[in-house]
């Protein structure tokens, strides 16, 4: 993990808005994410978490540390009959994850195809389309507390999902860095 100073954020947001981060770190694993957050705490810097930059309007320069989550990886963690549990790194592209699942005959996310952003951003606003919301396929997520560096697992109930809403947009806003999301899928397509 490398912390850079005075970084242009135009390439890190889909609207290509001009803004600069006082400090910037792209983290590609949990150890690097915790190290970046430790740096911010030691320096008493505010933290901004950035995924793919597709649902953010940068209105100006960002003080403190901007952490871009680039944690990748997909792992089949449970399989029982037609039921599949897939753990996905928060930095994975959402639409590519939907395609990955469909290519393997794992269903449940197809209505959520073509939604821009990363897997880690999906639970923040409980993405949805065509009558399906993420919460219906959500099992749990892992996140790091920005203030302490502690890891925590959040169940569906813990996330307080609502229409395009979750704990991470309200009471937990700016308090967590999501590292992975576990999804419930099925080998049997449901119309």
C-alpha positions in Angstrom: 0.0 0.0 0.0 1.4 3.3 -1.1 0.0 6.7 0.1 0.3 9.4 -2.4 0.0 13.2 -1.9 -2.0 15.7 -3.9 -3.6 13.2 -6.3 -5.9 14.2 -9.2 -9.2 12.4 -8.9 -10.5 13.0 -12.4 -9.5 9.4 -13.5 -11.2 8.0 -10.3 -14.8 9.2 -10.9 -17.0 8.4 -13.8 -18.0 12.0 -14.4 -14.3 13.0 -14.7 -14.9 15.9 -12.3 -11.8 17.9 -11.4 -10.9 17.4 -7.8 -7.8 16.5 -5.8 -7.2 14.3 -2.8 -4.7 15.6 -0.2 -3.7 12.0 0.3 -4.7 9.0 -1.7 -4.3 5.2 -1.3 -5.6 2.4 -3.5 -6.0 -0.7 -1.3 -6.1 -4.2 -2.8 -6.5 -6.3 0.4 -7.7 -6.0 4.0 -4.1 -5.6 5.4 -3.5 -2.6 3.1 -6.9 -1.1 3.9 -6.2 -1.4 7.7 -2.8 0.2 7.2 -4.2 3.1 5.2 -6.8 3.7 8.0 -4.1 3.4 10.6 -2.2 6.1 8.8 -5.3 8.4 8.7 -5.9 7.9 12.4 -2.2 8.5 13.3 -2.3 11.7 11.2 -5.8 12.7 12.4 -7.0 12.9 8.8 -10.6 12.6 7.7 -11.2 9.6 5.5 -13.2 9.4 2.2 -13.9 5.9 0.9 -14.1 5.7 -2.9 -15.2 2.7 -5.0 -15.4 2.9 -8.7 -16.5 6.6 -8.5 -19.7 6.0 -10.5 -22.2 7.3 -7.9 -20.3 10.3 -6.6 -20.2 14.0 -7.4 -16.9 15.5 -6.3 -17.8 19.1 -5.6 -14.2 20.1 -4.7 -10.9 18.9 -3.4 -11.0 16.2 -0.7 -9.0 16.9 2.5 -7.5 14.0 4.4 -7.1 10.5 3.0 -9.1 9.2 0.1 -9.1 5.4 0.1 -10.0 3.7 -3.2 -11.2 0.1 -2.5 -9.6 -2.2 -5.1 -10.1 -5.5 -3.1 -10.7 -8.2 -5.7 -11.6 -11.9 -5.7 -14.6 -14.2 -5.8 -14.9 -17.3 -3.8 -17.6 -20.0 -3.6 -17.9 -20.4 0.2 -20.9 -22.6 0.6 -22.9 -25.0 -1.6 -25.9 -27.0 -0.6 -28.2 -28.4 -3.2 -29.1 -25.6 -5.6 -28.0 -22.9 -3.1 -24.7 -21.1 -3.5 -23.0 -18.5 -1.3 -20.4 -16.4 -3.1 -18.0 -14.0 -1.3 -16.9 -11.1 -3.5 -14.2 -8.5 -2.9 -15.6 -5.0 -2.5 -13.5 -3.7 -5.4 -15.0 -6.0 -8.0 -17.1 -4.5 -10.7 -20.8 -5.1 -10.0 -21.8 -5.9 -13.6 -18.8 -8.1 -14.2 -19.8 -10.0 -11.1 -23.3 -10.5 -12.4 -21.8 -11.8 -15.7 -19.4 -14.1 -13.8 -22.4 -15.6 -11.9 -24.5 -16.1 -15.0 -21.6 -17.8 -16.9 -21.5 -20.4 -14.1 -25.3 -20.9 -14.0 -25.7 -19.1 -10.7 -28.9 -17.1 -10.7 -30.5 -14.3 -8.7 -28.6 -11.2 -9.8 -29.6 -11.0 -13.4 -32.1 -8.2 -12.9 -29.3 -6.2 -11.4 -27.1 -6.3 -14.5 -25.7 -3.1 -16.0 -25.8 -1.2 -12.7 -22.5 0.7 -12.5 -20.3 0.6 -9.5 -18.4 -1.9 -7.3 -19.7 -4.8 -5.2 -18.8 -2.9 -2.1 -21.0 0.1 -3.1 -24.0 -2.2 -3.8 -25.2 -2.6 -0.2 -24.6 1.0 0.6 -27.6 2.1 -1.4 -29.3 -1.4 -1.6 -29.1 -1.3 -5.4 -32.2 -2.6 -7.3 -33.9 -2.9 -10.7 -36.9 -4.6 -12.2 -38.4 -5.6 -8.8 -35.2 -7.1 -7.3 -33.1 -5.4 -4.6 -29.7 -6.5 -3.4 -31.1 -7.3 0.0 -33.0 -10.3 -1.4 -29.7 -11.9 -2.4 -27.5 -10.5 0.4 -26.1 -12.7 3.1 -23.5 -10.6 4.9 -20.6 -8.2 4.5 -17.3 -7.6 6.1 -16.2 -4.0 6.9 -13.5 -2.2 8.8 -14.4 0.5 11.3 -12.7 3.7 10.1 -12.4 5.0 13.7 -10.8 1.9 15.2 -9.6 -0.4 12.5 -11.8 -3.2 13.9 -13.3 -5.7 11.5 -17.0 -6.4 11.8 -19.4 -8.8 10.0 -22.9 -7.4 9.2 -25.8 -9.6 8.5 -28.8 -8.6 6.4 -30.7 -7.5 9.5 -27.6 -5.4 10.7 -27.6 -3.5 7.5 -31.0 -1.9 8.0 -31.9 -2.1 4.3 -34.6 0.0 2.8 -35.5 1.4 -0.6 -32.1 2.6 -1.9 -31.0 2.9 1.7 -28.9 1.1 4.4 -27.1 1.7 7.6 -24.1 2.8 5.5 -26.1 5.8 4.1 -27.5 6.9 7.4 -26.2 6.2 10.9 -23.1 4.4 9.6 -22.3 6.9 6.9 -18.5 7.5 6.7 -17.9 5.0 9.5 -17.1 1.9 7.6 -14.9 0.6 4.7 -16.6 -2.4 3.2 -14.1 -5.2 2.2 -16.3 -8.0 1.0 -19.9 -9.0 0.3 -21.4 -12.5 0.5 -24.3 -13.2 -1.9 -26.9 -16.0 -1.9 -27.4 -17.4 -5.4 -29.2 -20.4 -6.9 -28.4 -23.0 -9.6 -32.1 -22.9 -10.5 -33.3 -19.9 -12.4 -36.5 -18.2 -11.1 -38.6 -16.3 -13.6 
